[in-house]
């Protein structure tokens, strides 16, 4: 079925990313706490959980946290993307090695 998230009484579509994980986009709301619920209409699947909306001007911290991406100038945006790519590279480097890829056809193995 199609999932949806309700922020107070505003419903937005949600996508199942993997079991137990939904993705949705928050509707506009004033700063403060909204009741967040998950539904698969017509059934409500969760109890209300608090969801905090923060004022846009109050976002602080490194890029990728609560920062408003649209307020960045081009240089800041590029630096924040580079930082996120470095973080991703670090995470990928920490993964266990995978099996080697097969050799392309027609190439003898190196000795």
TALINBEL-V529512 format. One record per pair of residues at least 24 apart in sequence whose ideal C-beta (glycine too) atoms are under 10 Angstrom apart, sorted by sequence separation. I is the first residue (numbers start at 1). J is the second residue. D is the distance in whole Angstrom. If there is no record, write none. Layout:
i=<I,I>
j=<J,J>
d=<D,D>
This chain:
i=<8,10,14,16,29,31,8,9,14,26,28,30,31,62,8,9,11,14,27,31,7,8,26,31,6,7,8,9,11,6,7,8,6,7,11,5,6,5,6,4,5,6,4,5,3,4,3,4,2,3,4,1,2,3,6,1,2,1,6,8,1,4,5,1,3,6,8,1,7,5,7>
j=<32,34,38,40,53,55,33,34,39,51,53,55,56,87,34,35,37,40,53,57,34,35,53,58,34,35,36,37,39,35,36,37,36,37,41,36,37,37,38,37,38,39,38,39,38,39,39,40,39,40,41,39,40,41,44,40,41,41,46,48,42,45,46,43,45,48,51,45,51,51,53>
d=<10,8,7,10,5,4,9,9,9,8,9,9,8,10,5,9,9,9,10,10,5,6,7,8,9,8,9,10,7,8,6,9,7,8,8,6,5,7,8,9,6,6,8,8,7,5,7,8,9,5,6,10,7,9,8,4,7,8,9,9,10,10,9,9,8,9,9,10,6,9,8>
